[in-house]
């Protein structure tokens, strides 16, 4: 109770100080709009001296085009500028200047399009905004290519990681990206800006550590629009994909639908060696392991948006995904040495086949404004069911042939709602609201041979959250303070009976603070937040997988959520960006290996006492004519506080990484990129990874004013992206080298007819829980 009162006192004191400071100054306000009277965010607004144009004070416009400069001056000039527009000069005076309309600068715009220019980085309360339109990133190809070139962001094909912050939530126009193909279907030339949020505020769930928000270029016009995309990937196997997007707009109504069918195939190779010290010392070698993966998937989505007025709109989407054929086949030769005397040879062949009922998701939204009060509501329903069968043949030279059949069934259902209110107070803005999720995950694990016990589990979890956040500018600074409260009730049932130990009750507070500063070419942001990381529902269940007679895999119903405290500083000047951060995690959920029964070991998830991380990165994105590179160097180091794993082994080895994206803007419709990356050996949780790297080549060419776009990719051309690591478990070690079939060549062809941006303004609800499902 004392801690809660203390936190409330600190937050109240901070707001009083900010209020006093704001009241002590006058202000100049206004809104910047374009030639179509649309708000223009991230426009530079500078107060300069009338006689010598010396810089006095400055800011940038918000998402709605508004700006505030705290000053008592009445004798200066306001200079308003943005790439591709003529600068505007206005007499500075106290009060509201109203709407300020910008005019296109044809000469400047032409130069920007032909030559390209470096991305513009703008620091905000919770991260960084990168301008894509009229910059070199606008010619990158697809949203996938844009994200892979952002500072601190690495990955491809819809799977990305933010350095120091893990896997982000990704949004396109406020709608969460559910399927990775959405990023490959979005042209980079249709992207206006990307917001990289590394200090998520109170409105985001307690488990969200990073967010990427993509905003597209606003386009006008009614009628039909069409976009089709054909993609083919050539690795050891062939994987095609076709997608079609249709849209119809008339006055205030928009109807849209999209359809995609894809086939994913690859072949992977693996070798491993492990030692397990149970009742006996067992040394195992896995040779010539081959994985053949195949999946055919169909996805469709329909929806509508309706603008009741300029202040009110609502919409609805329905999406369905069906896997037609999902199977993984593997074969391997295993050699066992028991106490360095007895030798056993086993030939393993297995097939994992998954049968899916269609995954279904319903989303609805409403956005409105009543007076000064803004309202944003989102509701989501999600349902999925999967049946996975494991069919194994284990042929031993000592005990003969054994057949293993395991059936695992999982059913997930979620209902969620989220509402956010926005209200201006003083010179700042208050956001407050609530979010509720209700999840049920039911699973069963049936083994005909009774090698391990059959299980039937059900997890019912309810999460009720309330949050408030206040942000206010003062001078060259902008401060934000937020607080989120989550009450979680999780009930665990085994064969219909409630279980006390795995059932949980949590009541947690998640504060967040940030302070941003900008002056001239310098920008900086310091942020702190408290977050959590909850185990997935699958890892909380009692599922089991049979690998061989000495090794299983499975879930852990006794897992606890992690508690994470982060502090991060980011600074930019012109084309340089520097980041440094610290993260402290208690009860880290890690993948480990430990004894199970006698000579049998299990790979599962467990909580580790504490792990601390330090990290720093430096990014440079200069421009040398047609050569427009991005260089990034980073370092991170973990400090593991748990002596159970890797006894006598240092698990604090730092990671050094470097990447160099060499992009050549030969023409405005023709670009070539040669990208290099390298990472040293490093420790991550209880594993030590060996060094690796990659060489990628991308070619982009558009025709007929970008109505037809062609892409060519070559990934991991030197085949150096193999996964090589050693995992240190309890009385065990596991060393492996895995060839993930990462070297590939791909071609994509996109056709666009009268394409327009979707009006859909929903963000969906329960995003944390969908990720856990």
C-alpha positions in Angstrom: 0.0 0.0 0.0 2.8 2.4 0.9 4.5 1.7 -2.5 1.2 2.5 -4.3 0.7 5.7 -2.4 4.3 6.7 -3.1 3.9 6.1 -6.9 0.7 8.2 -6.9 2.5 11.0 -5.1 5.3 11.0 -7.6 3.0 11.0 -10.6 0.9 13.8 -9.1 4.0 15.9 -8.3 5.3 15.5 -11.8 2.0 16.7 -13.4 1.9 19.7 -11.0 5.4 20.7 -12.0 4.6 20.3 -15.7 1.4 22.3 -15.3 3.2 25.1 -13.4 5.9 25.3 -16.1 3.3 25.3 -18.9 1.2 28.0 -17.3 4.3 30.2 -16.9 4.7 30.7 -20.6 2.7 31.9 -23.6 2.3 29.8 -26.7 1.9 29.9 -30.4 -0.3 27.2 -31.9 -1.7 26.2 -35.3 -2.3 23.4 -37.7 -0.4 22.6 -41.0 -2.3 21.2 -43.9 -1.5 20.2 -47.5 -3.1 21.3 -50.8 -6.0 18.9 -50.2 -6.5 20.4 -46.7 -5.3 17.2 -45.1 -3.2 17.4 -41.8 0.6 17.1 -42.3 2.5 15.5 -39.5 6.2 15.9 -38.8 6.5 19.3 -40.5 9.4 21.4 -39.1 8.1 24.6 -37.4 10.9 27.0 -36.3 10.7 30.4 -34.5 13.6 32.5 -36.0 14.9 36.0 -35.5 13.3 38.5 -37.9 16.6 40.3 -38.6 19.2 37.5 -39.1 17.0 34.4 -39.2 18.8 33.0 -36.2 17.1 29.9 -34.7 15.3 30.6 -31.4 13.0 27.6 -30.8 11.4 24.8 -32.8 9.1 21.8 -32.9 7.5 19.4 -35.3 3.7 18.9 -36.0 1.8 16.0 -34.5 -0.2 13.3 -36.3 -3.2 15.7 -36.7 -0.9 18.5 -38.1 -1.0 20.7 -34.9 1.9 22.3 -33.2 2.7 24.2 -30.0 5.7 26.5 -29.3 6.0 27.7 -25.8 7.3 31.3 -25.9 6.5 34.9 -24.9 7.9 36.4 -28.1 5.8 38.4 -30.5 8.4 39.8 -32.8 9.8 36.8 -34.6 9.0 34.8 -37.7 7.7 31.3 -38.0 9.5 29.2 -40.7 7.4 26.1 -41.7 9.2 23.6 -43.9 8.8 20.0 -45.2 10.5 18.0 -47.9 8.8 18.5 -51.2 7.0 21.8 -50.1 7.8 25.5 -50.4 8.8 27.0 -47.0 6.2 29.3 -45.4 7.1 32.4 -43.4 4.5 33.8 -41.0 4.5 36.6 -38.5 4.8 35.0 -35.0 2.2 36.1 -32.5 0.7 34.7 -29.4 -2.4 32.5 -29.7 -3.8 30.2 -32.5 -2.7 30.9 -36.0 -5.3 28.6 -37.5 -4.7 26.5 -40.6 -1.4 27.0 -42.5 -1.6 25.5 -46.0 1.6 24.2 -47.7 2.3 24.4 -51.4 4.1 21.7 -53.4 7.6 22.7 -54.6 7.7 21.0 -58.0 11.4 21.4 -58.5 12.3 20.1 -55.0 9.9 17.2 -55.3 11.3 16.2 -58.6 14.8 16.2 -57.2 13.8 14.1 -54.2 12.1 11.5 -56.4 14.9 11.2 -58.9 17.9 11.4 -56.6 16.4 10.1 -53.3 17.2 11.5 -49.9 18.1 10.0 -46.6 15.3 9.0 -44.2 14.2 11.6 -41.7 14.3 10.4 -38.1 12.0 12.1 -35.7 12.1 11.3 -32.0 8.9 11.1 -30.1 7.6 10.2 -26.6 7.9 6.5 -27.1 10.3 6.0 -30.0 11.3 7.1 -33.4 9.3 8.0 -36.6 11.1 7.4 -39.9 9.8 9.2 -43.0 9.5 6.9 -46.0 7.6 8.9 -48.6 10.0 11.0 -50.8 13.0 9.2 -49.2 15.3 6.4 -50.3 13.1 3.9 -48.4 10.2 4.7 -50.6 12.0 2.8 -53.4 12.9 -0.2 -51.2 10.3 -2.6 -52.8 7.8 -3.8 -50.1 7.1 -3.2 -46.5 9.2 -6.2 -45.7 12.2 -4.5 -47.4 11.5 -1.2 -45.6 11.4 -2.8 -42.1 14.6 -4.7 -42.7 16.5 -1.4 -43.4 15.3 0.4 -40.3 17.7 1.1 -37.4 17.7 -1.7 -34.8 15.3 -3.9 -36.8 16.4 -7.2 -38.3 14.6 -10.0 -40.0 12.7 -10.8 -43.2 9.5 -12.4 -44.5 7.2 -10.9 -41.9 9.3 -12.0 -38.9 11.3 -9.2 -37.3 13.1 -8.5 -34.1 13.9 -5.1 -32.5 17.4 -5.0 -31.1 17.1 -5.1 -27.3 13.3 -5.3 -27.3 12.4 -8.6 -28.9 9.6 -9.3 -31.4 7.3 -6.3 -32.1 3.6 -6.0 -32.7 3.2 -4.7 -36.3 0.3 -2.5 -37.4 -0.7 -1.1 -40.8 -2.9 1.9 -40.5 -3.9 1.0 -36.9 -4.8 -2.6 -37.9 -2.6 -5.3 -36.4 -0.8 -7.5 -39.0 -2.1 -11.0 -38.5 -0.4 -12.7 -41.4 3.2 -12.0 -42.6 2.2 -11.9 -46.3 0.5 -8.5 -45.7 3.9 -6.9 -45.5 5.1 -8.3 -48.8 1.9 -7.1 -50.5 2.3 -3.5 -49.4 4.5 -1.4 -51.8 7.1 0.8 -50.2 6.0 3.7 -52.4 2.6 3.5 -50.6 4.1 4.0 -47.2 4.2 7.4 -45.7 6.1 6.7 -42.5 7.0 4.0 -40.0 6.9 4.5 -36.3 9.3 2.4 -34.2 8.1 2.3 -30.6 10.7 1.0 -28.2 9.1 2.4 -25.0 5.4 1.4 -25.4 3.1 3.4 -23.1 0.2 2.4 -20.9 -2.3 1.8 -23.7 -0.3 -1.2 -24.8 -0.5 -4.5 -23.0 1.9 -5.3 -20.2 3.6 -7.9 -22.4 4.3 -5.5 -25.3 8.0 -4.4 -25.4 8.1 -2.9 -28.9 5.7 -1.9 -31.7 6.1 -1.0 -35.4 3.3 1.1 -36.8 3.1 1.6 -40.6 1.1 4.5 -42.0 0.3 4.6 -45.7 0.0 7.5 -48.1 -3.5 8.9 -48.1 -5.1 8.6 -51.5 -8.5 9.9 -52.8 -11.1 8.7 -55.2 -14.1 6.4 -55.5 -14.6 3.3 -57.5 -12.8 -0.1 -57.8 -9.2 -0.8 -57.1 -7.2 -4.0 -57.5 -3.8 -5.2 -56.4 -2.4 -8.7 -57.3 0.8 -10.3 -56.2 2.6 -13.4 -57.4 5.6 -14.8 -55.6 7.8 -17.8 -56.1 10.6 -19.0 -53.8 13.3 -21.4 -55.1 15.4 -23.1 -52.4 15.8 -26.9 -52.2 12.1 -27.0 -52.9 9.6 -24.7 -54.7 7.2 -22.5 -52.8 4.6 -20.3 -54.7 2.1 -17.8 -53.5 -0.8 -15.8 -55.1 -2.8 -13.0 -53.5 -5.5 -10.7 -54.7 -6.8 -7.5 -53.0 -10.1 -5.9 -54.1 -11.6 -2.6 -52.9 -14.6 -0.5 -53.7 -15.2 3.0 -52.4 -18.3 5.2 -52.9 -18.8 8.4 -50.9 -18.6 7.4 -47.2 -18.6 3.6 -47.7 -15.7 1.3 -48.4 -15.9 -2.4 -49.1 -12.8 -4.6 -49.3 -11.7 -8.2 -49.6 -8.5 -10.1 -50.0 -7.6 -13.7 -50.8 -4.3 -15.5 -50.6 -3.2 -19.1 -51.3 0.4 -20.3 -50.7 2.4 -23.4 -50.6 5.5 -23.6 -48.3 8.1 -26.3 -48.7 11.7 -26.7 -47.6 14.2 -29.3 -46.7 16.5 -29.0 -43.7 19.5 -30.9 -42.4 20.7 -31.3 -38.9 23.4 -33.1 -36.9 23.7 -33.1 -33.1 25.6 -34.5 -30.1 24.5 -34.6 -26.5 25.4 -36.0 -23.2 22.9 -36.9 -20.5 23.9 -37.9 -17.0 21.0 -39.7 -15.4 21.1 -43.2 -13.8 23.7 -43.9 -16.4 25.9 -41.6 -18.6 24.4 -41.6 -22.0 26.2 -40.1 -25.0 24.1 -39.6 -28.1 25.0 -38.7 -31.7 22.3 -37.8 -34.3 23.5 -38.2 -37.9 22.0 -37.5 -41.3 18.8 -36.0 -39.9 16.6 -34.7 -42.7 13.4 -32.6 -42.3 10.9 -32.2 -45.2 8.4 -29.6 -44.4 5.2 -28.9 -46.4 2.2 -26.7 -45.8 -0.5 -25.4 -48.1 -2.6 -22.5 -46.7 -5.6 -20.5 -47.9 -6.6 -17.2 -46.3 -9.5 -14.8 -47.0 -10.8 -11.6 -45.4 -13.7 -9.3 -46.1 -14.9 -6.1 -44.4 -16.3 -2.6 -44.6 -15.8 0.9 -43.2 -18.4 3.6 -43.0 -17.7 7.3 -42.2 -20.9 8.6 -40.5 -19.3 12.1 -40.5 -15.8 13.6 -40.2 -15.9 12.8 -36.5 -17.5 9.3 -36.5 -16.8 6.1 -38.3 -17.2 2.3 -37.7 -16.1 -0.9 -39.5 -16.0 -4.6 -39.4 -13.7 -7.4 -40.7 -14.0 -11.2 -40.9 -11.0 -13.3 -41.6 -10.6 -17.0 -42.1 -7.4 -19.1 -42.5 -7.3 -22.8 -43.5 -4.2 -25.1 -43.7 -4.9 -27.7 -46.4 -1.9 -29.9 -45.9 0.6 -29.4 -43.0 3.2 -32.2 -42.5 6.8 -32.5 -41.4 8.6 -35.7 -42.1 12.0 -36.6 -40.7 14.5 -39.4 -40.7 17.7 -39.8 -38.6 20.3 -42.3 -37.5 21.1 -42.3 -33.7 24.2 -43.7 -32.0 24.1 -44.2 -28.2 26.9 -45.0 -25.8 25.9 -46.0 -22.3 28.6 -45.7 -19.6 31.1 -45.8 -22.4 30.5 -49.5 -22.9 27.1 -50.6 -24.3 26.4 -49.2 -27.7 22.9 -48.9 -29.2 22.0 -47.9 -32.8 18.5 -46.6 -33.6 16.9 -45.6 -36.9 14.1 -43.0 -36.4 11.5 -42.1 -38.9 8.6 -39.8 -38.0 5.7 -37.8 -39.5 4.1 -34.8 -37.8 0.7 -34.1 -39.5 -1.5 -31.2 -38.5 -5.2 -30.9 -39.3 -6.7 -27.5 -38.9 -10.3 -26.4 -38.7 -10.5 -22.9 -40.2 -9.0 -20.2 -37.9 -11.6 -17.5 -37.7 -11.3 -13.9 -36.5 -14.0 -11.1 -36.2 -13.0 -7.5 -35.6 -15.1 -4.4 -35.1 -14.2 -0.8 -34.4 -15.7 2.6 -33.7 -13.9 5.9 -33.6 -15.6 9.1 -32.8 -15.3 12.5 -31.2 -17.8 14.2 -28.9 -16.7 17.8 -28.3 -13.0 17.5 -27.2 -13.4 13.9 -26.1 -12.0 11.3 -28.5 -13.3 7.7 -28.4 -11.6 4.6 -29.9 -13.2 1.2 -29.4 -12.1 -2.2 -30.7 -13.6 -5.7 -30.2 -12.2 -9.0 -31.4 -13.3 -12.7 -31.4 -10.9 -15.4 -32.3 -11.3 -19.2 -32.6 -8.9 -22.0 -33.7 -8.6 -25.8 -33.5 -5.6 -28.0 -34.4 -5.1 -31.7 -34.3 -1.5 -33.0 -34.6 -0.6 -36.6 -34.9 2.9 -38.0 -34.3 3.7 -41.3 -36.0 7.1 -42.7 -35.2 9.0 -45.8 -36.0 11.9 -46.5 -33.7 14.1 -49.4 -34.8 16.8 -50.4 -32.4 19.5 -53.0 -32.8 19.0 -54.1 -29.2 15.2 -54.0 -28.7 13.8 -54.2 -32.2 11.0 -52.1 -33.7 8.7 -49.9 -31.6 5.7 -47.9 -33.0 4.7 -44.6 -31.2 1.4 -42.9 -31.9 0.5 -39.6 -30.2 -2.5 -37.4 -30.9 -2.5 -33.8 -29.6 -5.7 -31.7 -29.9 -5.7 -27.9 -29.1 -8.8 -25.6 -29.1 -8.4 -21.9 -28.5 -11.0 -19.2 -28.1 -10.7 -15.5 -27.2 -13.1 -12.6 -26.8 -11.6 -9.1 -26.2 -12.5 -5.5 -26.1 -10.6 -2.3 -25.7 -11.6 1.4 -25.4 -9.4 4.5 -25.3 -10.5 8.0 -24.5 -8.5 11.1 -25.4 -9.0 14.5 -23.9 -6.8 17.7 -24.0 -5.8 19.1 -20.6 -3.8 22.3 -20.4 -1.3 22.1 -23.3 -1.1 18.3 -23.1 -3.2 15.3 -23.9 -4.7 12.6 -21.5 -5.3 9.1 -22.7 -7.2 6.7 -20.5 -9.2 3.6 -21.0 -9.7 -0.1 -20.3 -9.1 -3.5 -21.9 -10.6 -6.9 -21.2 -9.7 -10.4 -22.6 -11.4 -13.7 -21.9 -9.4 -16.7 -23.2 -10.1 -20.5 -23.1 -7.4 -23.0 -24.2 -8.3 -26.7 -24.2 -5.8 -29.5 -25.0 -5.4 -33.2 -24.8 -2.4 -35.5 -25.3 -3.2 -39.2 -26.0 -0.5 -41.8 -26.4 -1.8 -45.3 -27.4 1.3 -47.1 -26.2 1.0 -45.4 -22.7 4.7 -44.4 -22.8 3.7 -41.4 -20.7 0.4 -40.5 -19.1 -2.5 -39.2 -21.2 -3.5 -35.6 -20.3 -6.6 -33.4 -20.7 -6.1 -29.8 -19.7 -8.1 -26.6 -19.8 -6.9 -23.1 -19.1 -9.4 -20.3 -18.5 -7.9 -16.8 -18.2 -9.5 -13.4 -17.7 -7.5 -10.2 -17.9 -9.0 -6.8 -16.9 -6.8 -3.8 -17.4 -7.1 0.0 -16.8 -4.7 2.6 -17.9 -4.0 6.3 -18.0 -1.3 8.4 -19.7 -0.5 12.1 -19.9 1.8 13.8 -22.4 2.7 17.5 -22.5 5.2 19.6 -24.4 7.2 22.4 -22.8 9.9 24.3 -24.8 12.2 21.8 -26.6 11.0 19.0 -24.3 8.0 16.7 -24.3 7.2 14.5 -21.3 4.9 11.5 -20.9 3.9 9.5 -17.8 1.6 6.5 -17.8 0.4 3.8 -15.5 -1.4 0.5 -16.4 -3.0 -1.9 -14.0 -3.8 -5.5 -14.9 -5.7 -8.1 -12.9 -5.4 -11.6 -14.2 -7.3 -14.7 -13.1 -6.0 -17.9 -14.5 -7.7 -21.3 -13.7 -6.1 -24.6 -14.6 -8.1 -27.8 -15.0 -6.8 -31.3 -15.4 -9.3 -33.9 -16.5 -12.1 -31.6 -15.5 -10.8 -30.9 -12.0 -9.5 -27.5 -10.9 -5.9 -27.5 -9.9 -4.7 -25.2 -7.2 -0.9 -25.1 -7.9 -1.0 -24.2 -11.6 -3.9 -21.7 -11.2 -2.8 -18.1 -10.8 -4.0 -14.7 -9.6 -2.0 -11.6 -10.5 -2.4 -7.9 -9.8 0.4 -5.9 -11.4 1.2 -2.2 -12.0 3.1 -1.2 -15.1 4.5 2.4 -15.0 6.1 4.1 -18.0 7.9 7.4 -18.2 9.7 9.2 -21.1 11.3 12.6 -21.8 12.0 13.7 -25.4 14.1 16.7 -26.4 14.9 18.3 -29.8 16.9 21.2 -30.9 18.2 21.8 -34.4 19.6 18.6 -35.8 19.8 17.0 -32.4 17.0 14.8 -30.9 17.0 12.6 -27.9 14.6 10.4 -25.9 15.0 8.8 -22.5 12.4 6.2 -21.4 11.6 3.7 -18.6 8.9 1.1 -18.5 7.9 -2.0 -16.6 6.6 -5.0 -18.6 5.8 -8.7 -18.3 6.3 -11.7 -20.5 3.7 -14.4 -20.0 4.2 -18.0 -21.2 2.2 -19.2 -24.3 -0.8 -21.3 -23.6 0.8 -24.3 -25.3 3.9 -24.1 -23.0 1.5 -23.9 -20.0 -0.3 -27.1 -21.0 0.8 -30.7 -20.4 1.5 -31.6 -24.1 4.3 -34.2 -24.6 6.4 -35.2 -27.6 8.4 -38.4 -28.0 11.8 -37.8 -29.6 13.4 -41.1 -28.7 13.5 -43.5 -25.8 15.9 -41.3 -23.9 14.5 -37.9 -24.7 11.0 -36.1 -24.6 9.7 -32.6 -25.1 6.8 -31.0 -23.3 5.0 -28.1 -21.6 5.2 -26.9 -18.0 2.0 -25.8 -16.2 4.0 -24.4 -13.3 5.6 -21.5 -15.4 5.5 -18.0 -13.9 5.3 -14.7 -15.9 8.5 -12.7 -16.2 8.9 -9.2 -14.8 10.9 -6.8 -17.0 12.3 -3.3 -16.2 13.9 -1.4 -19.0 15.7 1.9 -19.3 16.8 3.2 -22.7 18.4 6.3 -24.2 18.2 7.1 -28.0 19.8 10.1 -29.6 19.9 11.2 -33.3 21.8 13.9 -35.2 21.2 14.2 -38.9 21.8 10.7 -40.3 23.4 9.2 -37.1 21.4 7.3 -34.5 22.7 6.0 -31.1 20.9 3.8 -28.7 21.9 2.4 -25.3 19.8 0.4 -22.9 19.6 -1.8 -19.8 17.0 -4.5 -19.1 16.5 -6.5 -15.9 14.3 -9.6 -16.1 13.1 -11.7 -13.2 11.7 -15.2 -13.7 12.8 -15.4 -17.3 11.1 -18.1 -19.3 13.8 -20.1 -21.0 14.0 -23.3 -23.1 16.1 -25.8 -21.1 17.0 -29.5 -20.8 16.8 -31.4 -17.5 16.3 -34.9 -16.0 12.8 -36.4 -16.3 12.8 -40.0 -15.2 15.9 -42.2 -14.7 17.8 -42.1 -18.0 15.2 -40.0 -19.7 15.6 -36.2 -20.2 13.1 -33.6 -21.3 13.4 -30.4 -23.2 10.9 -27.9 -21.8 10.4 -24.4 -20.5 11.5 -23.2 -17.0 11.9 -20.0 -15.1 15.4 -18.7 -14.5 16.0 -16.5 -11.4 17.2 -13.3 -13.1 19.0 -12.1 -16.2 20.3 -8.6 -16.9 21.1 -7.2 -20.4 23.2 -4.2 -21.5 23.1 -3.2 -25.1 24.1 -0.4 -27.5 23.9 0.3 -31.2 25.1 3.0 -33.6 23.4 3.5 -37.0 24.6 5.7 -39.9 22.6 6.3 -43.1 24.5 8.9 -45.2 24.1 9.5 -48.9 26.8 9.6 -51.6 25.1 10.2 -54.9 23.4 7.1 -56.1 25.1 5.1 -53.3 22.8 5.3 -50.2 24.1 2.9 -47.5 23.1 2.0 -44.0 25.8 0.9 -41.5 24.9 -0.5 -38.1 27.2 -1.8 -35.3 25.8 -3.1 -32.1 26.9 -4.9 -28.9 24.9 -6.7 -26.2 25.8 -8.7 -23.2 23.8 -10.8 -20.8 24.5 -11.4 -17.1 22.8 -14.6 -16.0 22.0 -15.1 -12.3 21.5 -18.9 -12.2 24.2 -21.4 -11.5 22.1 -24.5 -12.2 22.7 -24.4 -16.0 26.2 -24.6 -17.6 28.1 -25.4 -14.4 31.7 -24.2 -15.0 30.7 -22.5 -18.3 30.5 -18.8 -18.9 27.1 -17.8 -20.2 27.9 -14.1 -20.3 29.7 -14.0 -23.7 28.8 -10.7 -25.4 27.4 -10.4 -28.9 29.0 -8.1 -31.5 27.1 -7.6 -34.8 27.5 -5.5 -37.9 25.4 -5.0 -41.0 26.0 -3.0 -44.1 23.1 -2.4 -46.5 24.6 -1.1 -49.8 21.8 0.4 -51.8 22.3 1.9 -55.3 19.4 4.1 -56.5 20.3 3.8 -60.2 17.0 5.4 -61.3 13.8 6.3 -59.6 12.3 3.0 -60.8 15.4 0.8 -60.6 17.4 0.0 -57.4 19.9 -2.7 -56.5 20.9 -3.6 -52.9 23.8 -5.7 -51.7 23.5 -6.4 -48.0 26.1 -7.9 -45.7 25.6 -8.9 -42.0 27.9 -10.6 -39.4 27.5 -11.6 -35.8 30.0 -13.0 -33.4 29.6 -16.0 -31.2 27.5 -15.1 -28.1 25.5 -16.4 -25.2 21.7 -16.2 -25.1 20.0 -17.5 -21.9 21.5 -21.0 -21.4 22.9 -21.5 -24.9 26.1 -20.4 -26.6 25.8 -19.6 -30.4 28.6 -19.7 -32.9 29.3 -16.9 -35.3 27.3 -16.4 -38.5 26.5 -14.0 -41.3 24.7 -13.5 -44.5 25.0 -12.0 -48.0 21.8 -10.9 -49.7 21.1 -9.2 -53.1 17.8 -7.4 -53.9 16.7 -5.9 -57.3 13.6 -3.7 -57.7 12.2 -2.5 -61.0 8.9 -0.8 -61.7 7.1 -0.3 -65.0 4.2 1.9 -66.3 4.3 4.4 -63.4 4.5 1.6 -60.8 1.4 -0.2 -62.0 3.7 -3.2 -62.6 6.5 -3.9 -60.1 9.1 -6.7 -60.3 11.3 -7.9 -57.4 14.3 -10.3 -57.4 15.9 -11.6 -54.2 18.9 -13.7 -53.4 19.1 -14.7 -49.7 22.1 -16.1 -47.9 24.1 -16.6 -51.1 27.1 -18.0 -49.2 25.0 -20.3 -47.1 26.5 -18.9 -43.8 23.2 -18.6 -41.8 23.4 -22.0 -40.2 22.2 -22.4 -36.6 25.1 -23.7 -34.6 24.9 -23.7 -30.8 25.4 -25.6 -27.5 22.6 -25.7 -24.9 23.7 -26.3 -21.3 21.1 -28.1 -19.3 20.9 -29.7 -15.9 23.4 -32.6 -16.0 23.3 -32.4 -19.8 24.7 -30.6 -22.9 23.3 -30.5 -26.4 25.3 -29.3 -29.4 23.8 -29.0 -32.9 24.4 -27.6 -36.4 21.3 -27.0 -38.4 21.1 -26.1 -42.1 17.7 -24.2 -42.3 17.5 -24.1 -46.1 18.1 -20.4 -45.9 19.8 -19.9 -49.3 17.1 -19.2 -51.8 16.2 -17.1 -54.9 12.8 -15.4 -55.2 10.8 -13.5 -57.7 7.8 -11.3 -57.1 5.4 -9.6 -59.5 2.9 -7.1 -58.4 0.1 -5.4 -60.4 -1.8 -2.4 -59.1 -4.9 -0.8 -60.6 -6.3 2.4 -59.0 -5.0 1.3 -55.6 -6.2 3.3 -52.6 -5.5 3.2 -48.9 -8.0 1.4 -46.7 -10.1 3.6 -44.4 -10.3 0.8 -41.8 -9.3 2.5 -38.5 -9.6 -0.5 -36.1 -6.6 -1.8 -34.1 -8.3 -5.0 -32.9 -8.2 -6.0 -29.2 -6.5 -8.7 -27.1 -3.3 -8.6 -29.2 -1.1 -10.0 -26.4 -3.4 -13.0 -25.9 -3.6 -13.8 -29.6 0.2 -13.9 -29.7 0.2 -16.3 -26.7 -2.4 -18.5 -28.5 
